[in-house]
């Protein structure tokens, strides 16, 4: 299966500002769907925005990478 490749500009379109559009985040080169996830209400997860690469912020989180196991991968992220 060929996955869609997202750059920063494309990923930003999935920031939760349009209710008709899915909500995505990127982490370690993968794009995850967080649409409907209660931890990303209104496109925000605490001080982090959806539609962005959150790779550099996991070190500050009270959880590890295991949280991504429950999310659907919808593409690849290329800076």
N, C-alpha and C positions, 0 to 999 in steps of 0.2 A: 504494500500500500504506500503510495507516494503522499507524503505529508506536505501541507502548505508551508512555505517558508515566509516568516514575518520579519520585517525590519522594524526599527523603532517607530517610524511614522505609521506603518500599518497597524502595529500592535496598539498604538495610542487610540485608534478608532474603536477599540473594544474596552473602553474605560468605565462603562456603566452609566454614561451620561444619556444614552438613548435606550429607553426601555425595550425597544424593538430589536436591539442588537445584543448578542451574547457578551459576557464579561470574561475577559482573559487576563492572565498574568504569565510572565515568563520566569523560568528558573533553570539554570544550568543548560541553556540551549533548547529547552522544550517549552512549548506554549500549552498552558493548562486552562480548561474551562472552569470558571468559578461562578457561573451563572446560577442564581438561586441559592448560593451558599450563604447561610446566615452570618458568616464571619466577613463577608464582603458586601454588606448592605450599602446601597448607594455608591458602590464602587470603591469603598474604603475598607481597609483592614487596619484598625488602629491608626497609625500615622502613615500607612503605606497605601498608595493608590493602585487600582487595577489599571490595566493597559500599559503596564511597565514591567521591566525586568527587575525582579526582587532578589536576585542571586546574592548581591552584596549585603543584604540585610538579614539573612537568616542567622548569622552569628549573634545578633542582638535579640533574637526571638526566644520565647520560653519553651520552644518545641524544636524538634529536629526535622530532617528530611522526610520522616515517615508520613507527615501530613500530605505529601504529594501523591502517595500511593493510592489514595481514595479519589483522586481527581483524574478526569479524562484528559489525555494528551490529544491536542487538536492540531499541532503543527510544530515546526522548528523555529527557533529564534536566532537570527543572524544580525549581529550588530553592524 
